[in-house]
Amino acid sequence: MKQLKKAIEWRINYYHQQSLKLFWDLKRLFDFSKKEKVNAISVIVVGRNDNYGGDFSERLRTTLDWNLSILPNPELIYVEWNQVPDRPSDCDWISTRYPNSKCYIVPKEIHDTITQNPKMPVMEYFGKNVGIRRATNNWVLLLNADIYIDPKDFVNLNLSKRHIYGTYFGNVEWDGKEITREKYKKTIKSISHPTKTLTSLVGNFILTHKNNWLLATGYDEYLTNSRLGVDNDGLYQLESFGLKPMILGTHYHLDHPESANKGNNPTHGDSNILENRTFPYKNHSNWGLIDYPLEKIAQSIWKIVAVSNKK
């Protein structure tokens, strides 16, 4: 009986996923919006030098090597949030490995003035806001550190400024080696397709014009006790300005024990955001810590300096 129930559940999920794929494939097929050629992209990634999930630096290097070799004229902005003082900083090797990179270190002093959840060491979406405000290209791609993209989806990119681009999701078993063209999707464990509004996957990958984020004032910085759900709030915020969701292709996730899809993880914060949410919200003018002073640590590495009278 248990096996029959599992078989039925699997079949229902299979057809649900196929229906979502059909929805997005048809929507993309009949998309006649005005587009522009994308010649450069700013890629924003947030992390911490705490070996999150095991082999964090190696997973980060693996995905960055791959993604930056595919994207058109990429500018990498890496935000190291709540840096652990006694551990090597990933900014050190990033700044030398990737010539067109900028690293911003957000120290514990600033983190402690923001977070309301002591179990959550990384304010991921605050960090992404830091990157958005400092991006210099017109197109901004927000990626998680363990995500890599399907190369065929980023050839001769032509995108609409009125779209928010998401992707299908492939969960892969990583063997600890570099990604190659021959095997970049050979170890897929599962494939998922986003809901009709892109929710559930935009925390991994979201691409839109920078002006859209500036209009939206980034992710909501009044959400200070959670990472779960903040990505969807950012999506709803963009949609409240008339932007439409669209699928671009597929991204792949290097699976690890602390992945959010494994279940409850206290480092992701509370699951509930705020009741009776309204959009659009409006952040304070300093969102993304944009008017905090910078201290140059090394070539292409800056530390954001804590100032006592800032929010």
Long-range contacts (C-beta under 8 A, 24 or more apart in sequence): 17-191, 17-192, 17-193, 20-193, 20-194, 20-195, 20-196, 21-168, 21-193, 23-196, 24-168, 24-193, 24-194, 24-247, 25-247, 27-246, 27-247, 28-246, 28-247, 31-160, 31-246, 33-160, 33-162, 33-163, 33-244, 34-160, 34-162, 35-158, 35-159, 35-160, 36-158, 36-159, 36-160, 36-161, 37-156, 37-157, 37-158, 38-72, 38-139, 38-157, 38-158, 38-159, 39-72, 39-73, 40-72, 40-73, 40-74, 40-75, 40-137, 40-138, 40-139, 41-71, 41-72, 41-73, 41-74, 41-75, 41-137, 41-139, 41-140, 41-141, 41-207, 42-74, 42-75, 42-77, 42-131, 42-135, 42-136, 42-137, 42-139, 42-140, 42-141, 42-210, 43-67, 43-68, 43-71, 43-74, 43-75, 43-76, 43-77, 43-141, 43-143, 44-77, 44-79, 44-128, 44-131, 44-132, 44-135, 44-140, 44-141, 44-142, 44-143, 45-76, 45-77, 45-78, 45-79, 45-131, 45-143, 45-144, 45-145, 46-78, 46-79, 46-81, 46-122, 46-124, 46-127, 46-128, 46-131, 46-144, 46-145, 47-78, 47-79, 47-80, 47-81, 47-90, 47-122, 47-145, 48-80, 48-81, 48-82, 48-83, 48-84, 48-121, 48-122, 49-80, 49-83, 49-84, 49-87, 49-88, 49-89, 49-90, 50-84, 50-87, 50-121, 51-87, 52-122, 52-258, 52-267, 53-146, 53-256, 53-257, 53-258, 53-259, 54-256, 54-257, 55-176, 55-256, 56-90, 56-145, 57-90, 57-93, 58-176, 59-145, 59-146, 59-174, 59-254, 59-256, 60-90, 60-145, 60-146, 61-93, 61-97, 62-148, 62-174, 62-178, 62-179, 62-254, 63-143, 63-145, 63-146, 63-147, 63-148, 63-179, 63-254, 64-94, 64-97, 64-98, 65-178, 65-179, 66-148, 66-149, 66-178, 66-179, 66-184, 67-143, 67-147, 67-148, 67-149, 68-98, 70-149, 70-151, 70-154, 71-141, 71-149, 71-154, 72-154, 72-157, 73-100, 73-137, 74-100, 75-100, 75-101, 75-102, 75-135, 75-136, 75-137, 76-100, 76-101, 76-102, 77-101, 77-102, 77-103, 77-104, 77-131, 77-134, 77-135, 78-102, 78-103, 78-104, 79-103, 79-104, 79-106, 79-127, 79-128, 79-130, 79-131, 80-104, 80-105, 80-106, 81-106, 81-111, 81-121, 81-122, 81-123, 81-124, 81-126, 81-127, 82-106, 82-107, 82-108, 82-111, 82-121, 82-122, 82-123, 83-107, 83-108, 91-297, 91-298, 91-301, 92-298, 92-301, 95-298, 95-299, 95-300, 95-301, 101-300, 102-134, 102-300, 102-302, 103-300, 103-301, 103-302, 104-130, 104-131, 104-134, 104-294, 104-302, 104-303, 104-304, 105-297, 105-301, 105-302, 105-303, 105-304, 106-130, 106-289, 106-304, 107-303, 107-304, 107-306, 109-306, 110-289, 110-292, 110-304, 110-306, 113-306, 113-310, 113-311, 114-221, 114-224, 115-224, 115-225, 116-224, 116-225, 117-224, 117-225, 117-226, 117-269, 117-270, 119-266, 119-267, 119-269, 120-225, 120-226, 120-227, 120-266, 120-267, 120-268, 120-269, 121-267, 122-227, 122-267, 123-224, 123-227, 124-227, 124-230, 125-218, 125-219, 125-220, 125-223, 125-227, 125-230, 125-231, 125-234, 126-219, 126-221, 126-288, 126-289, 128-218, 128-219, 129-218, 129-219, 129-221, 129-283, 129-287, 129-288, 129-289, 130-288, 130-289, 130-304, 131-288, 132-210, 132-213, 132-214, 132-218, 132-288, 133-218, 133-287, 133-288, 133-289, 133-290, 134-288, 134-290, 135-210, 137-210, 138-209, 138-210, 138-211, 139-207, 139-208, 139-209, 139-210, 140-207, 140-208, 140-209, 140-210, 140-213, 141-205, 141-206, 141-207, 142-205, 142-206, 142-207, 143-204, 143-205, 143-251, 144-203, 144-204, 144-205, 144-253, 146-253, 146-254, 146-256, 146-259, 147-204, 147-205, 147-251, 147-252, 147-253, 147-254, 148-179, 148-184, 148-251, 148-252, 148-254, 149-205, 149-249, 149-250, 149-251, 149-252, 150-184, 150-185, 150-249, 150-250, 150-251, 150-252, 151-181, 151-184, 152-249, 153-248, 153-249, 153-250, 154-249, 159-207, 159-209, 159-248, 160-246, 161-209, 161-211, 161-212, 162-242, 162-243, 162-244, 163-208, 163-243, 163-244, 163-245, 163-246, 164-198, 164-202, 164-206, 164-207, 164-208, 164-212, 164-235, 164-238, 164-239, 164-243, 164-244, 164-245, 164-246, 165-206, 165-207, 165-208, 165-246, 165-247, 165-248, 166-194, 166-198, 166-201, 166-202, 166-205, 166-206, 166-207, 166-245, 166-246, 166-247, 166-248, 167-194, 167-201, 167-204, 167-205, 167-247, 167-248, 167-249, 167-250, 167-251, 168-192, 168-193, 168-194, 168-201, 168-247, 168-249, 168-250, 168-251, 169-193, 169-194, 169-201, 169-204, 169-250, 169-251, 169-252, 169-253, 170-250, 170-251, 170-252, 170-253, 171-252, 171-253, 171-255, 171-261, 172-252, 172-253, 172-254, 172-255, 173-255, 174-254, 174-255, 174-256, 184-252, 185-252, 188-252, 189-255, 194-247, 196-245, 197-235, 197-239, 197-245, 198-235, 198-245, 198-247, 199-232, 199-235, 200-232, 202-231, 202-232, 202-234, 202-235, 203-227, 203-230, 203-231, 203-232, 203-260, 204-251, 204-253, 205-251, 206-231, 206-234, 206-235, 207-248, 208-238, 208-243, 212-238, 212-241, 212-243, 213-238, 215-241, 216-240, 216-241, 216-280, 217-281, 217-282, 217-283, 217-287, 218-283, 218-287, 218-288, 220-281, 220-283, 221-283, 221-284, 221-287, 222-281, 222-283, 223-273, 223-274, 225-269, 225-270, 226-268, 226-269, 226-270, 226-271, 226-272, 226-273, 227-268, 227-269, 228-260, 228-268, 228-269, 228-270, 228-271, 228-273, 229-271, 229-272, 229-273, 230-273, 233-273, 233-277, 233-281, 236-277, 236-279, 237-279, 237-280, 237-281, 239-279, 240-279, 240-280, 241-280, 284-311, 286-310, 286-311
